[in-house]
Amino acid sequence: MRYTELGHTGMKISHLGFGASSLGSVFRETNEKDSFAAVETAIEGGINFIDVSPYYGHYKAETVLGKALRNIPREKYYLSTKVGRYGKDGVNTWDYSARRVTDSVYESMERLGIDHIDLINVHDIEFQAALPGGLQKVVDETLPALVELRSKGVVGHVGITDLQLDNLKWVVEHTEKGTVESILNFCHYTLNDDALADYLDFFEQHGIGIVNASPLSMGLLSQRGVPSWHPAPLSLVQACQRATQHCTEKGYPIERLAVQYSVSNPRIASTLFSSANPENVRRNIQWANEEPDWNLVDEVKHIIGKEQRVTWANS
């Protein structure tokens, strides 16, 4: 396992990170026994970066993760969670106000059973962009509230997350240096979309650590097939299906190639994947420690062709 400092935070995190969204039964129903084993397998395999959010499973993921972490020494992992996106009774809600995000941090710590959060993120800032105040509210209200918690030692570091790369760049450009210490972006350093590469220089110049997520592009790059809810256009789905079939014929699962490709760039500190299945966790760790078949990478990119970097709106 490779360990890289996340920006200037001092946190040296594993190049493969554990995303705990699956523990909230976000993708399919899960049980606590498997979820606990998945977390333990991740730690045993050298993963030391765990990411979660109160939004995942509407608080379930944090609650289950908190139980899983009870028997794991605190020095074994860095923990990242988020503020801004929530939900209850199947209804999604958003609140990026200073008061709500401050309360949210303490609520998350209680669910997780910890007294300190290593990294707190503003979750999917594009949703605030559509609310009164827009992204300026993140700059003027949300981030200052989290920086205050950082000054008190409640959280160690502050970051922002989003699907839209331009939103992340805009917030960094409109905040004082040192406010934002890391960014988390998903589905933009994958076999079908490497747009994050265009922003690496910008984030590095601002001393900001980079986390990538969803190496399978939310299921596009999988033998199981894209889930029905996936927002990708049909043309992209079909291109990825052709690429998947090609990898299958080569005897090289596209999931393996996708994970290997997403973790291959040393300028990206960590790539998050999510699974509540310990065997899947073990397999992903093995893949992440292997060099990809670069000829096959080129072939897959050629098959995806003009659908490269085709993206979608968050939901």
Residue, then its C-alpha position, 0 to 999 in steps of 0.5 A: m500500500r502506498y501512503t501519500e500526504l494529503g496536501h499539507t495536512g500531515m495525514k499520510i493516507s493510503h492510496l486506496g481508501f474505504g468509502a463507507s456509503s455501502l454501510g448505509s445500504v445506499f446501493r443494496e441492503t446490507n447487514e451489520k456483520d458483513s459491514f463490520a468485517a468489511v471495515e476490519t478487512a480494510i484496516e488489516g489490508g493497510i487502508n487507513f483512510i475512511d470516508v463517510s457522511p450523515y447523508y449515506g443511508h440517512y445517518k445509517a452509515e455513520t451509525v454502523l461505522g461507529k459500531a465497527l470502529r469500536n474495536i479498532p484502535r483510533e491510531k489505525y485510521y484517519l476519518s473523514t465525514k461531511v456536512g450539508r447533505y442530510g435526510k430523513d424518512g426517505v426525503n433528502t435535505w440540504d442545509y449549509s448554514a453555520r449553525r446546522v453544520t456546526d451541530s452536524v459535526y458534534e452529531s456525527m462524532e456521537r454517532l461515530g463514537i469519536d471525540h475528534i474528526d480528522l477531516i470534515n468536508v462540505h458535502d456536494i457543494e453544487f446543491q448549495a449553488a442552487l440554494p439562496g446565497g449560492l456558492q458564496k454562502v459556502v465561502d462566507e458561512t459554511l467554511p468559516a464555521l468549520v474553520e472555527l471548529r478547526s481552531k478549537g481542535v474539534v476537527g483536524h482539517v477542512g475540505i470540500t466535495d463535489l461532482q462538478l470540478d469547476n465548483l471546487k475550483w471556484v470555492v478555492e479561488h474565493t477563499e483565503k489560502g489555508t481555508v480549504e485543505s483538500i478536495l474530494n471529487f468523484c467519477h472524474y479519474t476513471l477509465n471513461d473520464d479523466a477530467l480531474a487530471d486537468y485540475l491537478d496543477f491548480f489544486e497543487q499550486h494552492g497546496i490542496g490535497i486531492v481525493n478521488a472516488s468511485p473508480l467504477s464510475m458508479g457502476l458504469l465500469s462493472q460486469r454487473g451492469v449500470p444500476s437503473w438510477h444511474p444518470a449517465p446518458l445511454s450512449l455512454v452506458q453502451a460504450c462502457q458495456r462494450a468496454t466491459q465485454h472486451c475486458t471479459e473476453k480478455g479474461y481481465p475483469i473491467e473492475r480490476l482494470a478500473v481500480q488499478y487505473s484510478v489509483s495509478n496517479p501518485r498526484i492523487a492521494s487516495t481513491l475511495f471505493s465502497s463495499a460492505n462485502p469483506e471479500n470485495v474489500r480484500r479483492n480491491i486491495q489486491w488489485a490496487n497494489e498491482e500495476p494495470d495492463w496499460n495496453l488494455v487501458d488504451e484499448v478500453k479508452h479507444i472503445i469508449g471513444k467519443e464518450q470519454r469525459v461525458t458527464w452528468a448532473n448530480s442527483 
